Amino acid sequence: MDADSDVALDILITNVVCVFRTRCHLNLRKIALEGANVIYKRDVGKVLMKLRKPRITATIWSSGKVICTGATSEEEAKFGARRLARSLQKLGFQVIFTDFKVVNVLAVCNMPFEIRLPEFTKNNRPHASYEPELHPAVCYRIKTLRATLQIFSTGSITVTG
C-alpha cells in the first residue's frame, strides 16, 4: 500500500458495561411487582430491568449492586445508570448513587484486507495466541492497556478492555 491509498478505519464502540452501588438493600420482589420492563429471576436472585432511552439492560441484586450493559458511550452509560437509580428511588428505596465505574468496553473494527493468522501469530508470539481447534481467531493481549483483541482472518477485529 502506498501513502495515497490510506483508508480511515472506523472503530465502532458497541457495548459499554458499568457498575454502581445504591448503598441500600433492594427488595427484588417489590421491584418485580411495581417496576416497569422488569424480569424477575428468583432462582438466581436478581432482577433484569430494561430502559428504552438510553437502551440499557440492568442487572439488579438485593445487595444494591447494579450492572448496566448495552450503552454505546461512557456518557450514555452514566446517564442510563443515573436514570435507573432514579426509577429505584421512585419505587420507594433510599438509593444513593455511588461507586460508578466503567468495567468493560467492546469495540469492533474491520480491516480492508484479510489477515493470515498463522503468520501473524508467529510474528507476534509473546502477545498472540492462536488455537484454530478451539477458536477461529487470534487472541492478542496488550497487558499495558489491559485490552484483548480477537483478530479474525476476514480482517474483523474485536477489542475488549
Solvent accessible surface area in square Angstrom, and as a share of the most:
residue,aa,sasa,rsa
1,M,176,0.79
2,D,88,0.45
3,A,88,0.68
4,D,136,0.71
5,S,51,0.33
6,D,110,0.57
7,V,91,0.52
8,A,94,0.73
9,L,77,0.38
10,D,120,0.62
11,I,119,0.60
12,L,115,0.57
13,I,75,0.38
14,T,53,0.31
15,N,41,0.21
16,V,3,0.02
17,V,26,0.15
18,C,0,0.00
19,V,20,0.11
20,F,1,0.00
21,R,105,0.38
22,T,0,0.00
23,R,163,0.60
24,C,28,0.17
25,H,133,0.59
26,L,0,0.00
27,N,73,0.38
28,L,16,0.08
29,R,154,0.56
30,K,65,0.28
31,I,0,0.00
32,A,29,0.22
33,L,122,0.61
34,E,106,0.48
35,G,21,0.21
36,A,76,0.59
37,N,76,0.39
38,V,33,0.19
39,I,87,0.44
40,Y,79,0.30
41,K,75,0.32
42,R,190,0.69
43,D,135,0.70
44,V,90,0.52
45,G,29,0.28
46,K,45,0.19
47,V,0,0.00
48,L,33,0.16
49,M,6,0.03
50,K,100,0.42
51,L,20,0.10
52,R,191,0.70
53,K,162,0.69
54,P,13,0.08
55,R,189,0.69
56,I,3,0.02
57,T,40,0.23
58,A,0,0.00
59,T,23,0.13
60,I,0,0.00
61,W,76,0.27
62,S,40,0.26
63,S,79,0.51
64,G,1,0.01
65,K,68,0.29
66,V,0,0.00
67,I,45,0.23
68,C,2,0.01
69,T,48,0.28
70,G,33,0.32
71,A,1,0.01
72,T,68,0.40
73,S,36,0.23
74,E,105,0.47
75,E,133,0.60
76,E,52,0.23
77,A,1,0.00
78,K,91,0.39
79,F,118,0.49
80,G,0,0.00
81,A,0,0.00
82,R,130,0.48
83,R,101,0.37
84,L,0,0.00
85,A,6,0.04
86,R,134,0.49
87,S,34,0.22
88,L,0,0.00
89,Q,70,0.31
90,K,150,0.64
91,L,28,0.14
92,G,52,0.50
93,F,24,0.10
94,Q,148,0.66
95,V,8,0.04
96,I,89,0.45
97,F,45,0.19
98,T,28,0.16
99,D,96,0.50
100,F,49,0.20
101,K,122,0.52
102,V,45,0.26
103,V,75,0.43
104,N,58,0.30
105,V,46,0.27
106,L,53,0.26
107,A,9,0.07
108,V,47,0.27
109,C,9,0.06
110,N,106,0.54
111,M,48,0.21
112,P,79,0.50
113,F,104,0.43
114,E,141,0.63
115,I,26,0.13
116,R,183,0.67
117,L,5,0.03
118,P,91,0.57
119,E,97,0.44
120,F,55,0.23
121,T,5,0.03
122,K,150,0.64
123,N,111,0.57
124,N,42,0.21
125,R,146,0.53
126,P,121,0.76
127,H,91,0.41
128,A,5,0.04
129,S,56,0.36
130,Y,52,0.20
131,E,94,0.42
132,P,76,0.48
133,E,146,0.65
134,L,149,0.74
135,H,80,0.36
136,P,88,0.55
137,A,3,0.03
138,V,0,0.00
139,C,20,0.12
140,Y,44,0.17
141,R,125,0.45
142,I,50,0.25
143,K,163,0.69
144,T,129,0.75
145,L,128,0.64
146,R,207,0.76
147,A,14,0.11
148,T,29,0.17
149,L,31,0.15
150,Q,44,0.20
151,I,8,0.04
152,F,58,0.24
153,S,55,0.35
154,T,97,0.56
155,G,1,0.01
156,S,35,0.23
157,I,15,0.08
158,T,28,0.16
159,V,44,0.25
160,T,42,0.24
161,G,49,0.47
